[in-house]
C-alpha cells in the first residue's frame, strides 16, 4: 500500500493528539484564550506598566507571554484582564483593574492598623487617597520601623502572611555586643520561647562597633515580637529594630513615613513567591 492510500500527504489525516505524529514534548499552542469582546493583549500589558505597546508586541511575538497558562503569539489576541491570569517570562502580571500595591516605611510610634480608636498615628496617615479598602500585609509593633506592604489584593495579602508559603522577612537589629561566633548556629538551630521553638532562617553580623552590633535576622514566621524575643532569649536584647525586606521587595532608600507604588516586576515577584 503506498503512502497516498494510507492517508495522502504524510500525516494529513492524523488526529491532533496522535502520539505517533507529534514528537515527544510537543506543546499544542492553539489559542483557546480568546475573549471576543475583550481587550487587546498588548494594550493590557502596556497599561500594566510592563512595556510600551510596541514592546508588548515583541514579547508576544517571542512567545514570552502566557494567558491562563497558554502561550499566546497573536498580536490581535483579546483577553479579559479582570478574570484571566497573564504571565510574562514566568511572572504574573497584575492586570485586574483597581488593584493597588504599596510599600510603606513605617516610622517608630505608628501602630500597624488602618485606624486607631485611641487616636494614635496609624497607617492611613501616610497613604494616598484611594477608594479601595487596603490590607496591611503583616504587622510591625509600634517601636519597630521599616517595610510594610499594603494592597487591596486580598488573596495575595493572605498568602504572603500564611505560614504555609514561608515568605522570608529580613530585619536589621541593633543589639548589645560583642556577638559570639556560635550565635548564628544557635539561632538557626532554634531557641525555646514560651510559645514554642523559634528558628532563624539566616543570621549575619553586619557591623560591630564598641559595645554594640548591627545584626541581620531572616525568618519566615510571624509570631508577635518574634525577633525581639529570640534575641532577648540569647542575651542580646534589641535596642532598635527595622524590617528591610519582605519577600522579594526591599525597603531600599524609602524614607520613614513615605510610601511608593510597587513596580509591576515587584508585584510579579510577590505572586511568584506564593505560587500565584
KEZA-663909 format. One record per residue: residue in three letters; x negated, y negated, z negated of N, C-alpha, C in turn. Coordinates in steps of 0.001 Angstrom, whole numbers. Each point is the difference from the previous one (the first is absolute). Layout:
[rec "ALA"; [X; Y; Z]; [X; Y; Z]; [X; Y; Z]]
...
***
This chain:
[rec "UNK"; [-865; 1205; 0]; [865; -1205; 0]; [-887; -1235; 0]]
[rec "UNK"; [226; -953; 942]; [-881; -1168; 31]; [459; -1043; -1019]]
[rec "UNK"; [-842; -1073; -140]; [274; -1018; -1012]; [1316; -720; 241]]
[rec "UNK"; [364; -224; 1330]; [1222; -745; 270]; [1224; 783; -453]]
[rec "UNK"; [25; 1307; 198]; [1151; 812; -423]; [75; 80; -1519]]
[rec "UNK"; [-1130; -162; -658]; [14; 62; -1470]; [336; -1348; -630]]
[rec "UNK"; [174; -1002; 818]; [413; -1268; -606]; [-426; -1202; 794]]
[rec "UNK"; [-423; 168; 1236]; [-373; -1154; 795]; [-1311; -558; -492]]
[rec "UNK"; [-60; -1338; -176]; [-1208; -627; -534]; [-283; 587; -1364]]
[rec "UNK"; [-1272; 245; -255]; [-371; 707; -1238]; [615; -684; -1202]]
[rec "UNK"; [872; 683; -693]; [552; -523; -1255]; [1169; -929; 189]]
[rec "UNK"; [451; -241; 1250]; [1045; -1012; 206]; [1267; 335; -733]]
[rec "UNK"; [302; 1299; -177]; [1253; 379; -644]; [-186; 481; -1429]]
[rec "UNK"; [-1199; -192; -502]; [-249; 428; -1380]; [717; -922; -975]]
[rec "UNK"; [582; 510; -1046]; [635; -862; -1009]; [-1044; -845; -717]]
[rec "UNK"; [411; -1186; -521]; [-934; -932; -631]; [-770; 639; -1142]]
[rec "UNK"; [580; 929; -717]; [-625; 532; -1209]; [-687; 1340; 227]]
[rec "UNK"; [-139; 439; 1277]; [-633; 1292; 278]; [-1461; -44; -420]]
[rec "UNK"; [-394; 779; -997]; [-1372; -48; -485]; [-1005; 453; 1033]]
[rec "UNK"; [440; 754; 1023]; [-930; 432; 1031]; [-261; -1102; 1020]]
[rec "UNK"; [833; -1034; 5]; [-160; -1070; 968]; [-798; -1168; -574]]
[rec "UNK"; [288; -364; -1271]; [-689; -1124; -610]; [-1169; 498; -846]]
[rec "UNK"; [-1143; -700; 80]; [-1179; 438; -756]; [202; -147; -1497]]
[rec "UNK"; [-807; 733; -738]; [65; -72; -1463]; [-273; -1427; -462]]
[rec "UNK"; [796; -480; -953]; [-172; -1347; -517]; [727; -1072; 786]]
[rec "UNK"; [756; 411; 1049]; [721; -988; 796]; [1033; -725; -862]]
[rec "UNK"; [66; -1322; 189]; [976; -815; -743]; [1019; -562; 981]]
[rec "UNK"; [1247; 349; -200]; [1072; -488; 869]; [242; -1469; -312]]
[rec "UNK"; [-271; -868; 971]; [102; -1431; -236]; [1245; -607; 641]]
[rec "UNK"; [1006; 814; 270]; [1251; -570; 483]; [562; -942; -1055]]
[rec "UNK"; [410; -1180; 437]; [451; -1033; -924]; [1440; 267; -425]]
[rec "UNK"; [163; 364; -1261]; [1345; 210; -552]; [334; -1075; -1028]]
[rec "UNK"; [-783; -1076; -4]; [170; -1041; -1021]; [758; -1211; 514]]
[rec "UNK"; [361; -20; 1267]; [603; -1176; 615]; [1330; -375; -654]]
[rec "UNK"; [138; -1293; -323]; [1252; -568; -506]; [459; -1009; 1042]]
[rec "UNK"; [1013; 320; 799]; [380; -844; 1141]; [214; -1468; -344]]
[rec "UNK"; [601; -284; -1145]; [260; -1393; -365]; [-1010; -511; -1025]]
[rec "UNK"; [-1181; 626; -33]; [-1020; -370; -964]; [-869; -1162; 449]]
[rec "UNK"; [-1130; -153; -679]; [-956; -1078; 265]; [-1234; 608; 654]]
[rec "UNK"; [-566; -697; 974]; [-1180; 525; 667]; [-1121; 238; -1012]]
[rec "UNK"; [-654; 1127; 139]; [-1009; 423; -971]; [-1129; -1014; -131]]
[rec "UNK"; [-472; -575; 1119]; [-1096; -960; -90]; [406; -1262; -752]]
[rec "UNK"; [1290; -368; 95]; [490; -1158; -740]; [27; 303; -1497]]
[rec "UNK"; [425; 1212; -358]; [42; 398; -1409]; [-1407; -38; -599]]
[rec "UNK"; [-976; 526; 721]; [-1380; 13; -495]; [-542; -1418; -140]]
[rec "UNK"; [326; -852; 951]; [-474; -1384; -71]; [626; -730; -1182]]
[rec "UNK"; [1305; 207; -217]; [675; -658; -1118]; [-508; 499; -1348]]
[rec "UNK"; [-498; 1248; -28]; [-549; 551; -1241]; [-1420; -496; -262]]
[rec "UNK"; [-564; -750; 942]; [-1333; -554; -192]; [-1123; 934; 384]]
[rec "UNK"; [321; 1087; 715]; [-1033; 957; 376]; [-909; -575; 1074]]
[rec "UNK"; [593; -662; 990]; [-767; -612; 1087]; [945; -857; 814]]
[rec "UNK"; [-530; -623; 1058]; [854; -704; 952]; [787; 1037; 797]]
[rec "UNK"; [985; -482; 764]; [757; 943; 827]; [-909; 685; 1011]]
[rec "UNK"; [-926; -747; 578]; [-936; 588; 947]; [-861; 1053; -690]]
[rec "UNK"; [-479; -327; -1203]; [-789; 973; -745]; [813; 1223; -374]]
[rec "UNK"; [1305; -207; -317]; [873; 1122; -334]; [175; 917; 1206]]
[rec "UNK"; [76; -584; 1191]; [112; 824; 1209]; [-1237; 876; 179]]
[rec "UNK"; [-1160; -569; -325]; [-1233; 784; 92]; [33; 1168; -991]]
[rec "UNK"; [464; -258; -1215]; [91; 1064; -1003]; [934; 1109; 471]]
[rec "UNK"; [1125; -410; 578]; [970; 989; 494]; [-613; 805; 1138]]
[rec "UNK"; [-627; -684; 943]; [-586; 680; 1138]; [-1102; 966; -382]]
[rec "UNK"; [-700; -290; -1093]; [-1087; 861; -465]; [494; 1169; -848]]
[rec "UNK"; [1320; 87; -178]; [552; 1107; -775]; [-242; -107; -1487]]
[rec "UNK"; [-153; -1222; -502]; [-314; -207; -1417]; [1229; -308; -841]]
[rec "UNK"; [1181; -18; 640]; [1231; -358; -702]; [932; 1208; -37]]
[rec "UNK"; [533; 285; -1182]; [977; 1068; -155]; [1293; -573; -579]]
[rec "UNK"; [1100; 514; 488]; [1322; -342; -530]; [642; 1291; -480]]
[rec "UNK"; [356; 38; -1263]; [565; 1221; -599]; [-887; 1211; 272]]
[rec "UNK"; [-1312; -214; -80]; [-952; 1085; 152]; [-346; 367; 1425]]
[rec "UNK"; [556; -694; 986]; [-222; 340; 1399]; [-748; -1125; 711]]
[rec "UNK"; [-1039; 344; 769]; [-740; -980; 782]; [920; -605; 1056]]
[rec "UNK"; [0; -1338; 64]; [798; -715; 1003]; [-959; -810; 862]]
[rec "UNK"; [32; 234; 1306]; [-926; -671; 920]; [694; -990; 933]]
[rec "UNK"; [1320; -69; -28]; [727; -864; 919]; [63; -1431; -530]]
[rec "UNK"; [-407; -969; 829]; [1; -1393; -426]; [1413; -525; -248]]
[rec "UNK"; [980; 553; 684]; [1368; -480; -150]; [802; 739; -1040]]
[rec "UNK"; [-637; 858; -782]; [719; 793; -1004]; [713; -914; -988]]
[rec "UNK"; [1231; 379; -342]; [775; -767; -962]; [205; 831; -1261]]
[rec "UNK"; [-148; -648; -1153]; [82; 698; -1283]; [888; -780; -951]]
[rec "UNK"; [347; 658; -1090]; [762; -641; -1083]; [-963; -228; -1159]]
[rec "UNK"; [-517; -1211; -167]; [-1019; -245; -1033]; [508; 171; -1424]]
[rec "UNK"; [1324; 0; -165]; [558; 137; -1345]; [95; 1452; -432]]
[rec "UNK"; [127; 911; 964]; [231; 1403; -336]; [-1150; 925; 395]]
[rec "UNK"; [-746; -349; 1041]; [-1047; 882; 468]; [-1342; -321; -657]]
[rec "UNK"; [-830; 1029; -132]; [-1317; -141; -639]; [-1059; -85; 1089]]
[rec "UNK"; [-793; -1062; -43]; [-1006; -261; 1023]; [-1391; 43; -624]]
[rec "UNK"; [-911; 718; 660]; [-1390; 78; -441]; [-915; -491; 1117]]
[rec "UNK"; [-1045; -699; -377]; [-1070; -380; 924]; [-1304; 521; -567]]
[rec "UNK"; [-695; 802; 787]; [-1247; 618; -449]; [196; 763; -1310]]
[rec "UNK"; [1162; 622; -134]; [265; 825; -1168]; [490; -748; -1213]]
[rec "UNK"; [116; -1324; 73]; [458; -788; -1141]; [1368; -583; 291]]
[rec "UNK"; [879; 119; -978]; [1364; -484; 192]; [37; -1518; 98]]
[rec "UNK"; [866; -493; 858]; [167; -1431; 209]; [1294; -448; -677]]
[rec "UNK"; [-42; -1022; -866]; [1236; -491; -623]; [821; -788; 1013]]
[rec "UNK"; [1096; 580; 443]; [791; -635; 1055]; [1426; -340; -412]]
[rec "UNK"; [474; 576; -1082]; [1386; -280; -412]; [134; -1473; -356]]
[rec "UNK"; [991; -685; 549]; [152; -1438; -271]; [300; -259; -1465]]
[rec "UNK"; [-587; -1084; -509]; [285; -415; -1366]; [-927; 560; -1054]]
[rec "UNK"; [-852; 967; 353]; [-924; 543; -988]; [-1196; -926; -173]]
[rec "UNK"; [-377; -236; -1260]; [-1132; -884; -297]; [-946; 703; -979]]
[rec "UNK"; [-1276; -374; 90]; [-1036; 636; -814]; [-988; -1079; -433]]
[rec "UNK"; [-194; -121; -1326]; [-863; -1052; -521]; [-1046; 569; -967]]
[rec "UNK"; [-1117; -712; -70]; [-1011; 241; -1034]; [-59; -1243; -872]]
[rec "UNK"; [39; 194; -1315]; [-58; -1101; -963]; [-1143; 234; -960]]
[rec "UNK"; [-769; -1050; -261]; [-1005; 64; -1061]; [652; -533; -1265]]
[rec "UNK"; [487; 919; -827]; [719; -394; -1215]; [-963; -590; -1023]]
[rec "UNK"; [275; -1203; -465]; [-861; -589; -1027]; [259; 603; -1382]]
[rec "UNK"; [-924; -195; -899]; [196; 373; -1404]; [1141; -840; -579]]
[rec "UNK"; [812; 607; -844]; [1102; -706; -637]; [1312; 86; 739]]
[rec "UNK"; [12; 690; 1148]; [1215; 157; 796]; [534; 1411; -180]]
[rec "UNK"; [1301; 138; -223]; [599; 1318; -187]; [312; 616; 1361]]
[rec "UNK"; [-137; 1314; 81]; [221; 711; 1272]; [1471; 345; 191]]
[rec "UNK"; [826; -1028; 27]; [1423; 151; 283]; [392; -1129; 946]]
[rec "UNK"; [1142; 164; 662]; [451; -1038; 912]; [634; -1168; -745]]
[rec "UNK"; [433; 237; -1234]; [515; -1075; -855]; [-183; 427; -1442]]
[rec "UNK"; [11; -971; -905]; [-227; 321; -1417]; [1035; -709; -865]]
[rec "UNK"; [770; 759; -793]; [1033; -629; -838]; [-583; -919; -1061]]
[rec "UNK"; [-1297; 174; -311]; [-629; -858; -1012]; [-597; -1267; 606]]
[rec "UNK"; [129; -144; 1306]; [-464; -1228; 634]; [-1472; -50; 319]]
[rec "UNK"; [-697; 1134; -139]; [-1418; 21; 346]; [-173; -12; 1521]]
[rec "UNK"; [-1194; -391; 431]; [-256; 6; 1437]; [81; 1429; 536]]
[rec "UNK"; [664; 138; 1140]; [180; 1317; 599]; [-457; -51; 1459]]
[rec "UNK"; [107; 1122; 684]; [-521; 110; 1357]; [715; -924; 976]]
[rec "UNK"; [1281; -222; -223]; [784; -850; 897]; [-576; -1409; 87]]
[rec "UNK"; [-657; -455; -1058]; [-561; -1353; -10]; [-1074; -196; 1058]]
[rec "UNK"; [-540; 1086; 542]; [-1116; -111; 936]; [359; 426; 1416]]
[rec "UNK"; [1265; 371; 215]; [378; 570; 1288]; [688; -1019; 894]]
[rec "UNK"; [-167; 166; 1312]; [773; -842; 915]; [1475; 364; -90]]
[rec "UNK"; [831; -907; 422]; [1437; 267; -54]; [377; 1027; 1060]]
[rec "UNK"; [513; 1123; -448]; [476; 1043; 915]; [1404; 398; -423]]
[rec "UNK"; [820; 360; 997]; [1375; 385; -288]; [88; 1411; -568]]
[rec "UNK"; [-953; 845; 384]; [59; 1397; -391]; [-459; 180; -1444]]
[rec "UNK"; [537; 1013; -635]; [-441; 362; -1338]; [-1344; 714; 104]]
[rec "UNK"; [-978; -440; -765]; [-1340; 583; 56]; [-236; 941; -1176]]
[rec "UNK"; [-784; 1048; 248]; [-439; 910; -1051]; [-1476; -262; -244]]
[rec "UNK"; [-405; -45; -1269]; [-1436; -34; -290]; [-480; 1439; -113]]
[rec "UNK"; [-1095; 299; 637]; [-511; 1367; 63]; [-902; 228; -1210]]
[rec "UNK"; [529; 687; -1003]; [-746; 191; -1232]; [11; -1267; -846]]
[rec "UNK"; [-754; 54; -1083]; [-59; -1125; -923]; [-1432; -275; -418]]
[rec "UNK"; [-216; -1216; -476]; [-1221; -370; -713]; [442; -642; -1302]]
[rec "UNK"; [-639; 365; -1101]; [416; -612; -1263]; [-312; -1491; 5]]
[rec "UNK"; [575; -711; -936]; [-68; -1462; 5]; [-1434; -517; -1]]
[rec "UNK"; [-892; 670; -692]; [-1379; -470; -120]; [-921; 560; 1082]]
[rec "UNK"; [551; 712; 974]; [-799; 507; 1113]; [343; -790; 1253]]
[rec "UNK"; [-1026; -419; 719]; [230; -714; 1251]; [-289; 913; 1185]]
[rec "UNK"; [276; -516; 1194]; [-397; 743; 1180]; [1134; 362; 940]]
[rec "UNK"; [-261; 979; 844]; [830; 304; 1159]; [1315; 686; -371]]
[rec "UNK"; [1079; -600; 464]; [1332; 606; -38]; [573; -44; 1412]]
[rec "UNK"; [647; 1081; 396]; [683; 37; 1282]; [1488; -208; -211]]
[rec "UNK"; [630; -723; 898]; [1432; -251; -75]; [610; 225; 1371]]
[rec "UNK"; [1157; 638; 32]; [658; 305; 1254]; [1482; 256; -232]]
[rec "UNK"; [770; -41; 1073]; [1396; 426; -67]; [179; 1354; 678]]
[rec "UNK"; [-1111; 655; 311]; [6; 1349; 561]; [57; 989; -1165]]
[rec "UNK"; [1200; 380; -387]; [194; 799; -1208]; [-673; 1354; 41]]
[rec "UNK"; [52; 682; 1149]; [-600; 1326; 99]; [-1513; -80; -139]]
[rec "UNK"; [-620; -982; 626]; [-1450; -154; -125]; [-380; -332; -1433]]
[rec "UNK"; [727; -918; -635]; [-294; -369; -1385]; [106; 1216; -922]]
[rec "UNK"; [1014; 822; 222]; [184; 1198; -823]; [-1182; 953; 149]]
[rec "UNK"; [-404; 248; 1229]; [-1077; 958; 223]; [-1339; -507; -528]]
[rec "UNK"; [-242; -1295; 115]; [-1273; -547; -453]; [-182; 146; -1508]]
[rec "UNK"; [1099; 75; -733]; [-99; 109; -1449]; [261; 1409; -516]]
[rec "UNK"; [401; 916; 880]; [307; 1360; -444]; [-1289; 798; -163]]
[rec "UNK"; [-174; 696; -1127]; [-1241; 766; -229]; [-278; 1048; 1070]]
[rec "UNK"; [1040; 491; 652]; [-170; 1044; 1017]; [-960; -421; 1108]]
[rec "UNK"; [-18; -1292; 337]; [-788; -461; 1148]; [-1409; -423; -390]]
[rec "UNK"; [-270; -149; -1270]; [-1357; -219; -475]; [-704; -1207; 596]]
[rec "UNK"; [705; -1105; 166]; [-620; -1196; 563]; [-981; -591; -1015]]
[rec "UNK"; [-1217; -267; 443]; [-1049; -464; -900]; [120; -1498; -262]]
[rec "UNK"; [-276; -386; -1245]; [-90; -1395; -384]; [-1390; -255; -582]]
[rec "UNK"; [-588; -1135; 353]; [-1357; -317; -431]; [18; -1238; -892]]
[rec "UNK"; [-699; 100; -1137]; [-39; -1076; -981]; [-1443; -377; -312]]
[rec "UNK"; [-208; -1278; -289]; [-1256; -458; -583]; [288; -403; -1437]]
[rec "UNK"; [-821; 501; -907]; [186; -289; -1426]; [-1304; -509; -594]]
[rec "UNK"; [115; -1067; -773]; [-1147; -477; -780]; [94; 642; -1376]]
[rec "UNK"; [-1063; 700; -409]; [7; 748; -1256]; [-1315; -225; -740]]
[rec "UNK"; [-46; 309; -1300]; [-1267; -61; -719]; [-987; 1030; 556]]
[rec "UNK"; [-1244; -397; 104]; [-1051; 918; 442]; [-907; 352; -1169]]
[rec "UNK"; [-1054; 757; 284]; [-341; 600; 1292]; [862; 1240; 280]]
[rec "UNK"; [1; 417; 1275]; [804; 1138; 432]; [-876; 1258; 20]]
[rec "UNK"; [348; 1023; -771]; [-798; 1234; 9]; [77; 706; 1348]]
[rec "UNK"; [-1046; 751; 338]; [-71; 646; 1312]; [1087; 1055; 199]]
[rec "UNK"; [466; 588; -1073]; [970; 1088; 139]; [1455; -485; 4]]
[rec "UNK"; [225; -1322; -6]; [1368; -500; -119]; [828; 339; 1234]]
[rec "UNK"; [-587; -101; 1189]; [739; 330; 1219]; [483; 1447; -31]]
[rec "UNK"; [-900; 912; -374]; [370; 1412; -55]; [1095; 225; -1031]]
[rec "UNK"; [-107; -668; -1131]; [995; 175; -1059]; [1379; -479; 452]]
[rec "UNK"; [51; -1150; 673]; [1287; -530; 445]; [603; 853; 1113]]
[rec "UNK"; [-842; 546; 875]; [502; 855; 1080]; [496; 1341; -540]]
[rec "UNK"; [-638; 491; -1052]; [450; 1250; -607]; [1301; -200; -755]]
[rec "UNK"; [195; -1222; -492]; [1251; -321; -677]; [-187; -294; -1477]]
[rec "UNK"; [771; -945; -484]; [8; -333; -1423]; [1417; 224; -518]]
[rec "UNK"; [80; 494; -1206]; [1296; 321; -588]; [608; -1243; -629]]
[rec "UNK"; [1205; -368; 463]; [752; -1114; -553]; [1217; 538; -728]]
[rec "UNK"; [743; -879; -663]; [1149; 464; -776]; [1085; 609; 879]]
[rec "UNK"; [16; -358; 1288]; [1011; 557; 905]; [-614; 947; 1026]]
[rec "UNK"; [-1160; 561; -315]; [-580; 1015; 865]; [-1343; -391; 588]]
[rec "UNK"; [-585; 927; 724]; [-1312; -195; 604]; [85; -1016; 1140]]
[rec "UNK"; [-996; -890; 54]; [-78; -1002; 1064]; [-1366; 98; 652]]
[rec "UNK"; [-8; 92; 1340]; [-1246; 132; 749]; [-164; -1152; 979]]
[rec "UNK"; [-1250; -479; 100]; [-331; -977; 1033]; [-384; 749; 1271]]
[rec "UNK"; [414; -523; 1142]; [-417; 593; 1270]; [-1431; -408; 337]]
[rec "UNK"; [-400; -1172; -476]; [-1376; -453; 204]; [-326; -1065; -1035]]
[rec "UNK"; [-1283; -169; -272]; [-460; -999; -966]; [-1389; -456; 413]]
[rec "UNK"; [-212; -1321; 42]; [-1281; -564; 405]; [-324; -1201; -866]]
[rec "UNK"; [-1261; -139; -364]; [-467; -1213; -668]; [-361; -1003; 1086]]
[rec "UNK"; [732; -1113; 38]; [-249; -1022; 1013]; [-1160; -883; -402]]
[rec "UNK"; [-30; -372; -1282]; [-1036; -912; -474]; [-94; 78; -1513]]
[rec "UNK"; [-1210; -102; -518]; [-220; -98; -1446]; [-811; -1244; -285]]
[rec "UNK"; [462; -752; -1005]; [-702; -1231; -368]; [105; -181; -1509]]
[rec "UNK"; [-1127; 136; -670]; [-11; -132; -1450]; [852; 1075; -643]]
[rec "UNK"; [931; -431; -829]; [851; 923; -728]; [1357; 215; 667]]
[rec "UNK"; [101; -396; 1264]; [1249; 214; 735]; [-289; 683; 1329]]
[rec "UNK"; [1014; 662; 526]; [-133; 687; 1282]; [1293; -158; 793]]
[rec "UNK"; [-162; -11; 1321]; [1138; 15; 906]; [55; 1384; 629]]
[rec "UNK"; [1128; 693; -180]; [126; 1366; 505]; [1196; 98; 946]]
[rec "UNK"; [-65; 972; 891]; [1092; 256; 932]; [633; 1340; -325]]
[rec "UNK"; [1309; -5; -160]; [745; 1217; -321]; [1017; 241; 1113]]
[rec "UNK"; [-1; 1205; 541]; [952; 382; 1037]; [841; 1150; -531]]
[rec "UNK"; [1304; -117; 100]; [885; 1085; -441]; [1303; -66; 762]]
[rec "UNK"; [696; 1137; 30]; [1237; 65; 771]; [1242; -24; -874]]
[rec "UNK"; [-150; 205; -1281]; [1200; 7; -844]; [315; -1404; -491]]
[rec "UNK"; [1222; -181; -498]; [423; -1338; -355]; [637; -126; -1366]]
[rec "UNK"; [-454; 823; -956]; [553; -146; -1347]; [-311; -1383; -581]]
[rec "UNK"; [842; -438; -909]; [-108; -1341; -550]; [-1347; -209; -693]]
[rec "UNK"; [-666; -1101; 354]; [-1289; -384; -599]; [-1062; 1091; 131]]
[rec "UNK"; [67; 808; 1046]; [-843; 1183; 86]; [-1483; -340; 31]]
[rec "UNK"; [-396; -1034; 741]; [-1419; -361; 76]; [-487; -504; -1350]]
[rec "UNK"; [763; -853; -617]; [-396; -536; -1302]; [-115; 1123; -1036]]
[rec "UNK"; [953; 920; 13]; [-15; 1063; -1012]; [-1160; 977; 223]]
[rec "UNK"; [-285; 305; 1251]; [-1105; 915; 285]; [-1335; -586; -436]]
[rec "UNK"; [-228; -1255; 354]; [-1283; -617; -342]; [-133; -225; -1512]]
[rec "UNK"; [1103; -322; -654]; [-50; -149; -1462]; [-313; 1340; -663]]
[rec "UNK"; [550; 1081; 542]; [-212; 1333; -566]; [-1474; 420; 60]]
[rec "UNK"; [-716; -455; 1019]; [-1415; 376; 134]; [-929; -1067; -580]]
[rec "UNK"; [559; -950; -740]; [-826; -953; -717]; [-361; -1263; 749]]
[rec "UNK"; [732; -307; 1062]; [-279; -1212; 774]; [1300; -754; 263]]
[rec "UNK"; [573; -612; -1043]; [1278; -693; 162]; [-91; -1147; 1014]]
[rec "UNK"; [1069; -156; 757]; [14; -989; 1086]; [30; -1421; -540]]
[rec "UNK"; [-867; -832; 579]; [14; -1433; -289]; [846; -730; 1039]]
[rec "UNK"; [-258; 283; 1262]; [788; -536; 1116]; [260; 1130; 986]]
[rec "UNK"; [1162; -57; 691]; [354; 1070; 930]; [709; -589; 1218]]
[rec "UNK"; [-385; 493; 1177]; [634; -445; 1246]; [111; 1181; 958]]
[rec "UNK"; [1119; 91; 700]; [137; 1004; 1051]; [-446; -633; 1317]]
[rec "UNK"; [-944; 660; 690]; [-566; -571; 1215]; [427; 736; 1269]]
[rec "UNK"; [665; 1152; -154]; [429; 740; 1188]; [1160; 913; -357]]
[rec "UNK"; [942; 101; 922]; [1137; 917; -142]; [67; 802; 1286]]
[rec "UNK"; [-316; 1292; -81]; [-77; 799; 1220]; [-1001; -614; 955]]
[rec "UNK"; [381; -214; 1260]; [-920; -590; 966]; [-61; -1523; -39]]
[rec "UNK"; [877; -649; -775]; [79; -1462; -15]; [-939; -567; -1062]]
[rec "UNK"; [-849; -941; 411]; [-969; -609; -907]; [423; -1412; -377]]
[rec "UNK"; [-371; -385; -1223]; [290; -1352; -470]; [-782; -1031; 795]]
[rec "UNK"; [-1268; 315; 280]; [-837; -929; 765]; [-174; -1321; -712]]
[rec "UNK"; [110; -1081; 756]; [-215; -1346; -545]; [1305; -711; -336]]
[rec "UNK"; [1076; 757; -126]; [1282; -596; -358]; [-93; -603; -1400]]
[rec "UNK"; [276; -1283; -111]; [-146; -689; -1282]; [1168; 323; -940]]
[rec "UNK"; [-240; -50; -1316]; [1090; 245; -951]; [1181; -930; 251]]
[rec "UNK"; [1207; 584; -17]; [1193; -789; 198]; [372; -236; 1450]]
[rec "UNK"; [-742; 598; 926]; [318; -171; 1416]; [456; 1319; 595]]
[rec "UNK"; [728; -113; 1111]; [607; 1162; 635]; [-286; -69; 1492]]
[rec "UNK"; [-95; 1149; 633]; [-164; 51; 1452]; [814; 1176; 546]]
[rec "UNK"; [384; -95; 1246]; [678; 1105; 668]; [-1029; 1050; 402]]
[rec "UNK"; [342; 1261; -170]; [-892; 1063; 456]; [-25; 33; 1524]]
[rec "UNK"; [-1127; 413; 555]; [-98; 132; 1448]; [687; 1291; 442]]
[rec "UNK"; [383; 87; 1276]; [574; 1256; 488]; [-917; 1193; -211]]
[rec "UNK"; [-1299; -212; 115]; [-951; 1093; -229]; [58; 468; -1448]]
[rec "UNK"; [48; -939; -951]; [77; 362; -1416]; [1293; 760; -305]]
[rec "UNK"; [1108; -462; 579]; [1271; 695; -235]; [-61; 1407; 574]]
[rec "UNK"; [-580; 141; 1190]; [-147; 1325; 588]; [-857; 913; -853]]
[rec "UNK"; [-1049; -550; -593]; [-859; 806; -875]; [730; 399; -1276]]
[rec "UNK"; [861; -875; -514]; [809; 354; -1168]; [956; 1143; 338]]
[rec "UNK"; [661; -92; 1150]; [871; 1087; 441]; [-779; 1314; 73]]
[rec "UNK"; [-1185; -61; 615]; [-809; 1203; 163]; [-403; 588; -1337]]
[rec "UNK"; [-253; -847; -994]; [-462; 485; -1295]; [1064; 806; -743]]
[rec "UNK"; [1270; -172; 403]; [1091; 737; -654]; [751; 904; 977]]
[rec "UNK"; [-617; 249; 1144]; [567; 956; 948]; [1232; -467; 733]]
[rec "UNK"; [119; -1294; 235]; [1174; -523; 722]; [-382; -323; 1443]]
***
